[in-house]
Amino acid sequence: MDRDFLARMKEGALLVNAGRGGLVDTEALLEALEAGRVRAFLDVTDPEPLPQDHPLWRAKGAVITPHVAGLSEGFSRRVARFLAEQVGRYLRGEPLLNVVREGY
């Protein structure tokens, strides 16, 4: 999510990133936050861990959580089921689910 992506977001939109910190251009996000164009809820950042003096900590409209989005009730059971499904798919020669490829 670069400057162009952030500029196309509706005024006041909420950007949520609980995936990968590198998905969001941190400098572009800081500019959009400082301009008051968007708000952000970030469970991951780039860089991570975020240095104590990083401007994202003080950015108006930003909420930063300690990279724990996956730690919810039932998470372990869901992970175990998903892992079993993925291993089965791999062994049967089927495509894996939720594959993330950079650049796509």
C-alpha distances in whole Angstrom, upper triangle without the diagonal:
4,7,8,5,7,10,10,10,14,16,16,14,13,10,11,10,13,12,11,10,9,6,5,6,9,11,9,8,12,13,12,14,17,17,17,15,13,14,12,14,13,15,14,12,12,15,17,19,18,21,24,23,19,18,16,19,21,18,19,17,16,17,17,19,21,19,21,20,22,25,26,30,30,27,30,32,28,27,31,31,28,29,32,31,29,32,34,31,31,35,36,33,31,27,25,23,19,19,15,15,13,12,13
4,5,5,6,9,10,11,15,16,17,15,15,12,14,13,17,16,14,12,10,8,6,5,8,9,6,8,11,11,10,13,15,15,16,14,13,15,14,16,15,18,16,14,13,15,18,21,19,21,24,23,19,18,16,20,21,18,19,18,17,19,19,21,23,21,24,23,25,28,30,33,34,31,33,35,32,31,34,35,31,32,36,34,32,35,37,34,34,38,39,36,34,30,28,26,23,22,18,18,15,13,15
4,6,5,6,9,10,13,14,15,14,15,13,16,16,19,19,17,15,14,12,9,7,10,9,5,7,10,9,8,12,13,13,14,12,12,14,14,17,17,20,18,16,15,18,20,23,20,23,24,23,19,17,16,20,20,17,18,17,17,20,20,23,25,24,27,25,28,31,32,35,36,34,36,38,35,34,38,38,35,36,39,38,35,39,41,38,38,42,42,40,37,34,32,30,26,26,22,21,18,17,18
4,5,5,6,9,12,14,16,14,16,14,17,17,21,20,19,18,16,13,11,10,13,12,9,11,14,12,11,14,16,15,16,13,13,16,16,19,19,22,21,19,18,21,23,26,24,26,28,27,23,21,20,23,23,20,20,19,19,22,23,25,27,26,29,27,29,32,33,37,37,35,37,39,36,35,38,38,35,36,39,38,35,39,40,38,38,42,42,39,37,33,32,29,26,25,22,21,18,16,17
4,5,5,7,10,12,14,12,13,11,14,14,17,17,16,16,14,11,10,10,13,13,9,10,13,13,11,14,16,15,15,12,11,14,14,16,17,19,18,17,17,20,22,24,23,25,27,26,23,21,19,22,23,19,19,18,18,20,21,23,25,23,26,24,26,29,30,33,34,31,34,35,32,32,35,35,32,33,36,34,32,36,37,35,35,39,39,37,34,30,29,26,23,23,19,19,17,15,15
4,5,5,9,10,11,9,10,9,12,13,17,17,17,15,15,12,9,9,11,11,8,7,10,10,7,10,13,12,12,9,8,11,11,14,15,18,17,16,16,19,21,23,21,23,25,24,20,18,16,19,19,16,16,14,14,17,18,21,23,22,24,23,25,28,29,32,33,31,34,36,32,32,36,36,33,34,37,36,34,37,39,37,37,41,41,39,36,33,31,28,25,25,21,21,19,18,18
4,6,8,9,11,11,13,12,16,17,21,21,20,19,18,16,13,12,14,13,9,10,12,10,8,11,13,11,12,8,9,12,14,17,18,22,21,19,19,22,24,26,24,26,27,26,23,20,18,22,21,17,17,16,17,20,21,24,27,26,28,26,29,32,32,36,37,35,38,39,36,36,39,39,36,38,41,39,37,41,42,40,40,44,44,42,39,35,34,31,28,28,25,24,22,20,21
4,6,9,11,10,13,12,15,17,21,21,21,20,19,16,14,14,16,16,12,12,15,14,11,14,16,14,14,10,10,14,15,18,19,22,22,21,21,24,26,28,26,29,30,29,25,23,21,24,24,20,20,18,19,21,23,25,28,27,29,26,29,32,32,35,36,34,37,38,35,35,38,38,35,37,40,37,36,39,41,38,39,43,42,40,37,34,32,30,26,27,24,24,22,20,19
4,6,8,6,9,9,12,14,18,19,19,19,19,15,13,14,16,16,13,11,14,13,10,12,15,13,12,8,8,10,12,15,16,20,20,19,20,23,25,27,25,27,28,28,24,22,19,22,22,18,17,15,16,18,20,22,25,24,26,23,26,29,29,32,33,31,34,36,32,32,36,36,33,35,38,36,35,38,40,37,38,42,42,40,37,33,32,29,25,26,23,24,22,21,20
4,6,5,9,10,14,17,20,21,22,22,22,19,17,18,18,19,15,14,16,15,11,13,15,13,11,8,8,11,13,16,18,21,22,22,23,26,27,29,27,29,30,29,26,23,21,23,22,19,17,15,16,19,21,24,27,26,27,25,28,30,30,33,34,32,36,37,34,34,38,37,35,37,40,38,37,41,42,40,41,44,44,42,39,36,34,31,28,29,26,27,26,24,24
4,6,9,11,15,18,21,23,24,22,23,20,18,18,18,18,15,13,15,13,10,11,13,10,8,5,6,9,12,16,18,22,23,22,23,26,27,29,26,28,29,28,24,21,19,21,20,17,14,12,15,17,20,23,27,26,28,26,29,31,31,34,35,34,37,39,36,36,40,40,37,39,42,41,40,43,45,42,43,47,47,45,42,39,37,34,30,32,29,30,28,27,26
4,7,9,13,16,19,21,22,21,22,20,17,18,18,18,15,13,14,14,10,10,12,10,7,5,5,6,10,13,16,19,21,20,22,25,25,27,24,26,26,26,23,20,17,19,18,14,12,9,12,14,17,20,24,24,25,23,26,28,28,31,33,31,35,36,34,34,38,38,35,38,41,39,38,42,43,42,43,46,46,45,42,38,36,33,30,31,28,30,28,27,27
4,6,10,13,16,18,19,19,20,17,15,16,17,18,15,12,14,14,11,11,14,13,10,7,5,6,8,11,14,17,18,18,20,23,24,25,23,26,26,26,23,20,17,19,19,15,14,10,12,14,16,19,22,22,23,20,23,26,25,28,30,28,32,33,30,31,35,34,32,34,37,36,35,38,40,38,39,43,43,41,38,35,33,29,26,27,25,26,25,24,24
4,6,10,13,15,17,16,18,15,13,15,15,17,15,11,13,15,11,10,14,14,11,9,6,5,5,7,10,13,15,16,18,20,21,22,20,23,24,24,21,18,15,17,17,14,13,9,9,10,13,15,18,18,19,17,20,22,22,25,26,25,28,30,27,28,31,31,29,31,34,33,32,36,37,36,37,40,40,39,36,33,31,27,24,25,23,25,23,24,23
4,7,10,12,13,12,14,11,10,12,12,14,12,9,12,14,11,10,14,15,13,11,7,6,5,6,8,11,12,12,15,17,18,19,18,21,22,22,19,17,14,16,17,14,13,10,9,10,12,14,17,16,17,15,18,20,21,24,25,23,27,28,25,25,29,29,27,29,32,31,30,33,35,33,34,37,38,36,34,30,28,25,21,22,20,21,20,20,20
4,6,9,11,11,13,11,10,13,13,16,15,12,14,16,14,13,17,18,16,14,11,9,6,5,6,8,10,11,14,16,16,18,17,20,21,22,19,18,14,16,17,15,15,12,10,10,10,11,14,12,14,11,14,17,17,20,22,20,23,25,22,22,26,26,23,25,29,28,27,30,32,30,31,35,35,34,31,28,25,22,19,20,18,20,19,20,19
4,6,7,7,10,8,8,12,12,15,14,12,14,17,15,14,18,19,18,17,13,11,8,6,5,6,6,8,11,13,13,15,14,18,20,21,18,17,14,15,18,16,17,14,11,11,10,10,12,10,12,10,12,15,16,20,21,18,21,23,21,20,24,24,22,23,27,26,24,27,30,28,29,32,33,32,29,26,23,20,16,17,15,17,16,17,17
4,7,8,11,10,11,14,14,18,18,15,17,20,19,18,21,23,21,20,17,14,11,8,6,5,6,9,12,14,13,14,15,18,20,22,19,19,16,17,19,18,19,17,14,12,10,9,10,8,9,6,9,12,13,17,18,15,18,20,17,16,20,21,19,20,23,23,22,25,27,26,26,30,31,30,27,24,21,18,15,16,14,17,16,18,18
4,7,9,8,10,14,14,18,18,16,18,21,20,20,23,24,23,22,19,17,13,12,9,8,7,9,11,14,12,14,15,19,21,23,20,21,17,19,22,20,22,19,16,15,13,13,13,9,11,9,10,13,15,18,19,16,18,20,17,16,19,20,17,18,22,21,19,22,25,23,23,27,28,27,25,21,18,16,12,13,11,13,13,15,15
4,5,6,8,11,12,16,16,14,17,20,19,19,22,24,23,22,19,18,14,13,10,9,6,7,8,10,10,12,13,17,20,21,18,19,16,18,21,19,21,20,16,16,13,13,13,10,12,11,12,16,18,21,22,18,20,23,20,18,22,23,20,20,24,23,21,23,26,25,24,28,29,28,26,22,19,18,14,14,11,12,11,14,15
4,5,6,9,8,12,13,12,14,17,16,16,19,21,21,20,17,16,12,12,8,8,5,4,5,7,7,10,10,14,16,17,14,15,12,15,18,16,19,17,14,14,12,12,12,10,13,13,15,17,20,24,24,21,23,26,23,21,25,26,23,24,27,27,25,27,30,28,28,32,33,31,29,26,23,21,18,17,14,15,13,15,17
4,5,7,8,11,12,12,14,16,17,17,20,22,22,21,18,18,15,15,12,12,9,7,5,8,9,12,12,15,19,19,16,17,14,17,20,18,21,20,17,17,15,16,16,14,17,16,18,21,23,27,27,24,26,28,25,23,27,28,25,25,28,28,25,28,30,29,28,31,33,31,29,25,23,21,18,17,13,13,10,12,14
4,7,9,12,12,11,14,16,15,16,19,21,21,19,16,16,13,14,11,12,9,9,8,11,12,15,15,18,21,21,18,18,15,18,21,18,20,19,16,17,15,16,17,15,17,16,17,21,23,26,27,23,25,27,25,23,26,27,24,24,28,27,24,27,30,28,27,31,32,30,28,24,22,20,16,15,12,12,9,10,12
4,6,9,8,7,10,12,12,13,16,17,17,15,13,13,11,12,10,12,10,8,8,11,12,15,14,17,19,19,15,15,12,16,17,15,17,16,13,15,14,16,17,15,18,17,19,22,24,27,28,25,28,30,27,26,29,30,27,28,31,30,28,31,33,31,31,35,36,34,31,28,25,23,19,19,15,15,13,13,15
4,6,5,6,9,10,11,12,14,16,17,15,14,14,12,14,13,15,12,10,8,10,13,16,14,16,19,18,14,14,12,16,17,15,17,16,14,16,16,18,19,18,21,20,22,25,27,31,32,29,31,33,31,29,33,33,30,31,34,33,31,34,36,34,34,37,38,36,34,31,28,26,23,22,18,18,15,14,16
4,5,5,6,9,10,10,12,14,15,15,13,13,11,13,11,13,11,8,6,8,11,13,11,13,15,14,11,10,8,12,13,11,14,14,12,14,13,16,17,16,20,19,22,24,27,30,32,29,31,33,31,30,33,34,31,32,36,35,33,35,38,36,36,39,41,39,37,33,30,29,25,24,20,20,17,18,20
4,5,5,6,9,10,11,12,14,14,14,14,13,16,14,17,15,11,10,11,14,16,13,15,16,15,11,10,9,13,14,11,14,15,13,16,16,19,20,20,23,23,26,28,30,34,35,32,35,37,35,33,37,38,35,36,39,39,36,39,41,40,39,43,44,42,40,36,34,32,28,27,24,23,20,20,22
4,5,5,6,9,10,11,12,11,11,13,12,15,14,17,16,13,12,14,17,19,16,18,20,18,14,12,11,15,15,12,14,14,13,16,17,20,21,21,24,23,26,29,30,34,35,32,35,37,35,33,37,38,35,36,39,38,36,39,41,39,39,42,43,41,39,35,33,31,27,27,23,23,19,19,21
4,5,5,6,8,10,11,10,8,9,8,11,11,14,13,11,11,13,15,17,14,16,18,17,13,11,9,12,13,10,11,11,10,13,13,16,18,18,21,20,23,26,27,31,32,30,32,35,32,31,35,36,33,34,37,36,34,37,40,38,38,42,42,41,38,34,32,30,26,26,22,23,20,20,21
4,5,5,6,8,10,10,10,10,10,13,12,16,15,12,12,13,16,17,14,15,16,14,10,8,7,10,10,7,9,10,9,12,13,17,19,19,22,22,25,27,29,32,34,32,34,37,34,33,37,38,35,36,40,39,37,40,43,41,41,44,46,44,41,38,35,33,29,29,26,26,23,23,25
4,5,5,6,9,9,10,11,12,15,16,19,18,15,15,16,19,20,17,18,19,17,14,11,10,14,13,9,11,12,12,15,17,20,22,23,26,25,28,30,32,35,37,35,37,40,37,36,40,41,38,39,43,42,40,43,45,43,43,47,48,46,43,40,37,35,31,31,27,27,24,24,25
4,6,5,6,5,6,8,10,13,14,18,18,16,16,18,20,21,19,20,21,19,16,13,11,15,14,10,10,10,11,14,16,19,22,22,25,24,27,29,30,34,35,33,36,38,35,35,39,39,36,38,41,40,38,42,44,42,42,46,46,44,42,38,36,33,30,30,26,27,24,23,24
4,5,5,6,6,6,8,11,13,16,16,15,16,17,19,20,17,18,18,17,14,11,9,12,10,7,6,6,7,11,13,17,20,20,23,22,25,27,28,32,34,32,35,37,34,34,38,39,36,37,41,40,39,42,44,42,42,46,47,45,43,39,37,34,30,31,27,28,26,25,26
4,5,8,9,10,11,15,16,19,19,17,17,19,21,21,18,19,19,16,14,10,10,12,10,7,6,8,10,14,16,19,22,23,26,25,29,30,31,35,37,35,38,40,38,38,41,42,40,41,44,44,42,45,47,46,46,49,50,49,46,43,40,37,34,34,31,31,28,28,29
4,5,8,10,13,16,18,22,22,20,20,22,24,25,21,22,22,20,18,14,13,16,14,10,9,10,12,16,18,22,25,26,28,27,31,33,33,37,39,37,40,42,40,39,43,43,41,42,46,45,43,46,49,47,47,51,51,49,47,43,41,38,34,35,31,32,29,28,29
4,6,7,11,14,16,20,21,19,20,22,24,25,22,23,23,21,18,15,14,15,13,10,8,7,10,14,17,20,24,24,26,25,29,30,31,34,36,35,38,40,37,37,41,42,39,41,44,43,42,45,47,45,46,50,50,49,46,42,40,37,33,34,31,32,29,29,29
4,7,10,14,16,20,20,19,20,22,24,25,22,24,24,23,20,17,15,17,16,12,10,9,12,15,18,21,24,24,26,25,28,30,31,34,36,34,37,39,36,36,40,40,38,39,43,41,40,43,45,43,44,48,48,46,43,40,38,35,31,32,29,29,27,26,27
4,7,10,13,16,17,16,18,20,21,23,20,22,23,22,19,16,13,16,15,11,10,7,9,12,15,18,21,21,23,21,24,26,27,30,32,30,33,35,32,32,36,36,34,36,39,38,37,40,42,40,41,44,45,43,40,37,35,31,28,29,26,27,25,24,25
4,7,10,14,15,14,17,19,20,20,18,20,20,20,17,14,12,13,13,9,8,5,6,8,11,14,18,18,20,18,21,23,24,27,29,27,31,32,30,30,34,34,32,34,37,36,35,38,40,39,40,43,44,43,40,36,34,31,27,28,25,27,25,25,25
4,6,10,11,11,14,16,16,17,15,18,18,18,15,13,10,11,12,9,9,6,5,6,8,11,14,14,16,15,18,20,21,24,26,24,27,29,27,27,31,31,29,31,34,33,32,35,37,36,36,40,41,40,37,33,31,28,24,25,22,24,22,23,23
4,7,9,10,14,15,15,16,14,17,18,19,16,15,11,12,13,11,11,8,6,5,6,8,11,11,13,11,15,16,17,20,22,21,24,26,24,24,27,28,26,28,31,31,30,33,35,34,34,38,39,38,35,32,29,26,22,24,21,23,22,23,24
4,5,7,10,12,11,12,11,15,15,17,14,14,10,11,13,12,13,11,7,6,5,6,9,8,10,10,13,15,16,20,22,19,22,25,23,22,26,27,25,26,29,29,28,31,33,32,32,36,37,36,34,30,27,24,21,22,19,21,20,21,22
4,7,11,12,10,11,11,15,16,18,15,16,12,12,15,15,16,14,11,8,6,5,6,5,7,6,10,11,13,17,19,16,19,22,20,19,22,24,22,23,26,26,25,28,30,30,30,33,35,34,32,29,25,23,19,20,18,20,20,22,22
4,7,9,7,8,9,13,15,16,14,15,12,13,16,15,17,16,12,11,8,8,8,5,9,9,11,14,16,20,21,18,20,23,21,20,23,25,22,23,26,26,25,27,30,29,29,32,34,33,31,28,24,22,19,19,16,18,17,19,20
4,6,5,7,7,10,13,14,11,12,9,11,14,13,16,15,11,11,8,10,10,9,12,13,15,17,20,24,25,22,24,27,25,23,27,28,26,26,30,30,28,30,33,32,31,35,36,35,33,30,27,25,21,21,18,19,17,19,20
3,5,8,7,10,13,14,11,12,10,12,15,15,18,17,14,14,12,13,13,12,15,16,18,20,23,27,28,25,26,29,27,25,29,30,27,27,31,31,29,31,34,32,32,35,37,35,33,30,27,26,22,21,18,18,16,17,20
4,6,5,8,11,12,9,12,11,12,15,15,19,19,15,16,13,14,13,12,16,17,19,21,24,28,29,26,27,30,28,26,29,31,29,28,32,32,30,32,35,34,33,36,38,36,35,32,29,27,24,23,20,20,18,19,22
3,5,8,11,13,11,13,12,12,16,16,20,19,16,15,12,12,10,9,13,15,16,18,21,25,26,23,24,27,26,23,27,29,26,26,30,30,28,30,33,32,31,35,37,35,34,31,28,26,23,22,20,20,18,21,23
4,6,9,11,10,13,12,12,15,16,20,20,16,15,11,11,9,9,13,15,17,18,21,25,26,23,24,28,26,24,27,30,28,27,31,32,30,31,35,34,33,36,38,37,36,33,30,28,25,25,22,23,21,24,26
4,6,8,7,9,8,8,12,13,16,17,13,13,10,11,10,11,14,16,19,20,23,26,28,25,27,30,29,27,30,32,30,30,34,34,32,34,37,37,36,39,41,40,38,35,32,30,27,26,24,24,22,24,26
4,5,5,9,9,9,12,14,17,19,15,15,13,14,13,14,18,20,22,23,26,29,31,28,30,33,32,30,33,36,34,33,37,38,36,37,41,40,39,42,44,43,42,39,35,34,31,30,27,28,25,27,30
4,6,9,9,8,10,13,16,18,15,15,12,14,13,15,18,21,23,24,26,30,32,29,31,34,34,32,35,37,35,35,39,40,38,40,43,43,42,45,47,46,44,41,38,36,33,33,30,31,29,30,33
4,6,9,8,9,12,15,17,15,16,14,16,16,18,21,23,26,27,29,33,35,32,34,37,36,35,38,40,38,38,42,42,40,42,46,45,44,47,49,48,46,43,40,38,35,34,31,32,29,31,33
4,6,6,8,9,13,15,12,14,12,14,15,16,20,21,24,25,28,31,33,31,33,36,34,33,36,38,36,36,40,40,38,40,43,42,42,45,47,45,44,40,37,35,32,31,28,29,26,27,29
4,5,5,6,10,12,10,12,12,15,16,18,21,22,25,26,28,32,34,32,34,37,35,34,38,39,37,38,41,41,39,42,45,44,43,47,48,47,45,41,38,36,33,32,29,30,27,28,30
4,5,5,8,10,7,9,8,12,13,15,18,18,22,23,25,29,31,28,31,34,32,31,34,36,34,34,38,38,36,39,42,40,40,44,45,44,42,38,35,33,29,29,26,27,25,25,27
4,6,9,10,8,8,7,10,12,14,17,18,22,22,24,28,30,28,30,33,32,31,34,36,34,35,39,39,37,40,42,42,41,45,46,45,43,40,37,34,31,31,28,29,27,28,30
4,6,9,8,9,10,13,15,18,20,21,25,25,27,30,33,31,33,36,35,34,38,39,37,38,42,42,40,43,46,45,45,48,50,48,46,43,40,37,34,34,31,32,30,31,32
4,6,6,9,10,14,16,18,21,21,24,25,27,30,33,31,33,36,34,34,37,39,36,37,41,41,39,42,45,43,44,47,48,47,45,41,38,36,32,32,29,30,28,28,30
4,6,9,11,15,18,20,22,22,25,26,27,30,33,31,34,37,35,35,38,39,37,39,42,42,41,44,46,45,45,49,50,48,46,42,40,37,33,34,31,32,30,30,31
4,7,10,13,17,18,20,19,23,24,24,28,30,29,32,34,32,32,36,37,35,36,40,39,38,41,43,42,43,46,47,46,43,40,37,34,30,31,29,30,28,29,29
4,6,10,13,14,16,16,20,21,22,25,28,26,29,31,29,29,33,34,32,33,37,36,35,38,40,39,40,43,44,43,41,37,34,31,28,29,26,27,26,26,27
4,7,10,12,13,13,17,18,18,22,24,23,26,28,27,26,30,31,29,31,34,34,33,36,38,38,38,41,43,42,39,36,33,30,27,28,25,27,26,27,28
4,7,8,11,11,15,15,17,21,23,21,24,26,25,24,28,29,28,29,32,32,31,34,36,36,36,39,41,40,37,34,31,28,25,26,24,25,24,26,27
4,6,7,8,12,12,14,17,20,18,20,23,22,21,25,26,25,26,29,30,29,31,34,34,34,37,38,38,36,33,30,27,24,25,23,25,24,26,27
4,6,8,11,11,13,17,19,17,19,22,21,20,23,25,24,24,28,29,28,30,33,32,32,35,37,37,35,32,29,26,23,24,23,25,24,27,27
4,6,8,9,12,16,17,14,16,19,18,17,20,22,21,21,25,25,24,26,29,29,29,32,34,33,31,29,25,23,20,21,19,21,21,23,24
4,5,5,8,12,14,11,13,16,16,15,18,20,19,19,23,24,23,25,28,28,28,31,33,32,31,28,25,22,19,21,20,23,23,26,26
4,6,7,11,13,10,13,15,14,13,17,18,17,18,22,22,21,24,26,26,27,30,31,31,29,26,23,20,17,19,18,21,21,24,24
4,6,9,10,7,9,12,10,10,13,15,14,15,18,18,18,21,23,23,24,26,28,28,26,24,20,17,15,17,17,20,21,24,24
4,7,8,6,8,11,11,11,14,16,15,16,19,20,20,22,25,25,26,28,30,30,29,27,23,21,19,21,21,24,25,28,27
4,6,5,9,11,10,11,14,15,15,17,20,20,21,23,25,26,27,29,31,31,29,27,24,21,19,22,22,26,27,30,29
4,6,8,9,10,12,13,15,15,17,19,20,21,23,25,26,28,29,31,32,30,28,25,22,21,24,25,28,30,33,31
4,6,5,6,9,10,11,12,14,16,17,18,20,21,23,24,26,27,29,27,26,22,20,19,22,23,27,29,32,30
4,6,5,6,9,10,10,12,14,15,16,18,20,21,22,24,26,27,25,23,20,17,16,19,20,24,26,28,27
4,5,5,6,9,10,10,12,14,15,16,18,20,21,22,24,26,24,23,20,18,18,20,21,25,27,30,29
4,5,5,6,9,10,11,12,14,16,17,18,20,21,23,24,23,22,19,17,18,20,22,26,28,31,30
4,5,5,6,8,10,11,12,14,15,16,18,20,21,22,20,19,16,14,14,17,19,23,25,28,26
4,5,5,6,9,10,10,12,14,15,16,18,20,21,19,18,15,13,13,15,17,20,23,26,25
4,5,5,6,9,10,11,12,14,15,17,18,20,19,18,15,14,15,17,19,23,25,29,27
4,6,5,6,9,10,11,12,14,16,17,18,17,17,14,13,14,17,19,23,26,29,27
4,5,5,6,9,10,10,12,14,15,16,14,14,10,9,10,13,15,19,22,25,23
4,5,5,6,9,10,10,12,14,15,14,14,10,10,12,13,16,19,22,25,24
4,6,5,6,9,10,11,12,14,13,14,11,12,14,16,19,22,25,28,26
4,6,5,6,9,10,11,12,11,11,9,9,12,13,17,20,23,26,24
4,5,5,6,9,10,10,9,9,6,7,10,11,14,17,20,23,21
4,5,5,6,9,10,10,11,9,11,13,13,17,19,22,25,24
4,5,5,6,9,8,10,9,11,15,15,19,21,25,27,25
4,6,5,6,5,7,6,9,12,13,16,18,22,24,22
4,5,5,6,7,7,10,13,12,16,17,21,23,22
4,5,8,10,10,13,17,16,20,21,25,27,26
4,6,9,10,13,17,17,20,22,25,27,25
4,7,9,12,16,15,18,19,23,25,23
4,6,9,13,12,16,17,21,23,20
4,7,10,9,12,14,17,19,17
4,7,7,10,12,16,18,16
4,6,9,12,16,18,15
4,6,10,13,15,13
4,6,10,12,11
4,7,9,8
4,6,6
4,6
4
